[in-house]
Amino acid sequence: MPLPAITSFPKEQLSSPTAHRTLIADDHPVIRLGLRKILAQMGHAVVGEANTPSGLLELAASVAPDVVITDINMPGGTHADGIALIRSLRIVLPTAPVIALTMADNDHLFHLLRLAGANVVIKKSATIDDLPSVIESLLCDHHIAGPPSIATAHRQASSAPLDNLSAREVDVVRQLAMGLSVTQIAQRHCRRAATVSKQKHAAMRKLGVLTELDLYTLLASSKINGI
């Protein structure tokens, strides 16, 4: 069954009436999962998710989020071009901070995205430990405090071969790539969640990734999807 293009969440599901309302969009479920985890740790409320450009624009108009985090390379429709998507998003949301995510490594593209209306551009291949502070800076004054190195960071996740992982670690990684949580994997295999979590972190260490979002980004790549 195909995933719905958009998912919105009613106000009664929000963690706090004062939580910042965030809209996220990416066609990879594991990326959205990673973003949800980071935002939950920050106490932010995800008010909607989209996996297509049209879905993002529809949700942006209906939920009026405080901040948007979106991939610029989602397939489908006339807004599949990331620059056109950001321009259209700015028509719907003229003032809300917009964080653009991309796999590209092109300073000219970053510049065009900023001109189109993105407040900051973050490379998915970068280690984005600074994402929480970027979001907070944007919500405070709509610009990034300090050097904007996060947009062009080049610290890459290691391409360590999967044969460095144990059979259990590969199994856990494969199921994380399917969008399952540690708890769901543990329940599937009658294991303790702590054991699965330990295997996940061992795999992260061997793959050279430092954060959960880095892991989800790596899992979304064709290299990992092919396991």
N, C-alpha and C positions, 0 to 999 in steps of 0.2 A: 504494500500500500504506500503510495507516495506521501511524503510529508506535506502538511498544509503550508502554503506560502507565508502565512502570517499566524502568529499566536499573540493574543492580547490577554492581559491579566486584570481581573476586576479589582477595584480599589480595596475591597475587604481583604484581599490576599497580600497587600503590601505590608512589609514588616513594621513600618512606622509612618504615621501621617506626615512626618517631617522628612522622611527619607528622600534623597534625590531620585527623581524618576528617570530611568535610563532605558533607551531603546537600542537594541542590538540587532545587527543584521550580518549574516554570513551564510554561504551555502553549505558550509561544512558543520555538521552538528557538534563535532568535537571542539571546534573553535568557540561556538556559542556556549558550550558547557564550560570551557575554561574561563570565558568572560564572566559567566554567571557566578562562578566560584570566587573570582577576584572581587566582583561587585558585592557579593554577599559578605565577604570579609570586611569590606569597607562600610557595610551598613546601608548600601544603596538598594533601591528597588528596581528590578527589571519589569517594566510595564508592558513590554511587547518584544517579540522576536520575529524576524523576517528572514527568508532565505532566497528572495528575489528582489530586484530593484523596485518593481511595481508594488510588491508587498511592503517594502520599507516606506515608500511614499504614502501608501494608503494608511499605514499605521501612524506615520508621522502626523498626518492630518487629523487622525481620530483621537490619539492619546496625548498629543502636545507634550512630549517629554522635555525634561530639563537638559538632557545631554544625549547625543547620538554617537554610537560607535558602530561603524559600518565598513565592511569589505567593499572595495571598489571594483572587484572583478567577478561579481555574481552574474551568472548567465541569464539571458532572457529579456526580450523586449527592446524598446528604443533607448532604454536607459542603461543597457549593459555597458556602455562606455562610462567609465568611472567619472570623468570630468562632467559629462552631461548629467549623471546621477547627482553629483554634488550641487550643480547649478539648480536642478529641479528641487532638490531638498531645501536649498536656501530660499526658494520661492515659498515653500510650505512653512518652513521654520526660519524666518529671517534672523533671529537672534540667538537661538539655542546653540551652545558649543557643539561642534562636529569633529569627531576624531575619525580619520580615514585610515583603514588598514590595507596594506598591499604587499604582495610578494615581489614587486618590482624593485629594482635598484637603479633608479634613474632620477638624478637631481632635477632635470628639466620637468619630468612628470610631477615631482613633489612641488615644484614652483607653480605649475599650472593648477594643481589641486588646491593650493593655497589661494591662488587668484580666483578660483571658482567658488571658494567659500569655506574650505576646510580650515579649521583652526590649527590643526597639527596633523602630520602624516607619520604613521608608524609602520616600519617594515616588520612584517610577520617573522622574517628570518632573524630579527634582532632579539636579544634577550630583553624583554620589556618589564623588568622588575620595577621600573619607574612609572608604570602605567597609573597606579593609584595617585601618585603625586601630580602627574599630568592632569588627571581628571579634576583633582581638587583645585589646581591652579586655574584651570579653565572655568570652573564654576565660580571661582572668586572674582576673576577679572578678565576672563576670555583670552588670556595669553599665557605663554609658558614662562615660568620664572627660571632664570638660569640659562645655560647654553642649551640650544635645541638639538643636542646630540642624539636624542632618542629617535629622531626622524631618519637619521642616516647612520645609525649604529651598525657596525659590521661584525659584532661578536656572534658568530654562527654556532648553532647547535652542531655537535660532532656528528659525523657521518659514520660512526662506528658500526660495523656490520652486525646484523641481527644474530649471527651465529656466536657472538660473544655472550648472548643471553641464554639462560637456562631454558629448558622446555616450558617450565611453569611461567617464567617471566615473559616468554614469547606469547604464551596463551593469554596472559593478563593484558599485554600490550594489544593483541589482536582484538580482544573484547572491549578494551577502552576505545579503540578505533571505531567500533560499532556503536559507541555512544553509551555503553553500560557504565554504571558507577561501580566503585569498589564494593559497596554493599551488595549490589545486584550480582556481581561476579562471585562474591563469597556465597550467596544464597544458591546460585546455580550449581556450585561445585561442593556444597556442604563444607566450606572452609570458614575459618574465622576471618572476619573483616581485617583484623590486625595483620594476619598472615598475608592476605592479598595486598594490603597497603605496603607491607615490607617488600614484597616482590615488585610492586610498582616502583618504589623508590630505588630499589636495586637496579631495575631496568633504566630508570632516569639517569642514575650515576654512570652506568656503562655506556649509555647513548650520549652522555655529555650535555644533558639539559639540566637547567638549574631550577626552573619553575614549572608548575603544572601547565600553564598556558603555553610554554615552550614545548612541552611534551605533546599537547593537543595539536599544536601547529605542525610538529614533526609527523604525528600520526595522520594528519590530513594530507600530507604530501603523497605523491604517487609511489614513492619508494616504499612507504609503510603500508599503503593501501594494497600493495601487491603481495603482501605476505599471506 
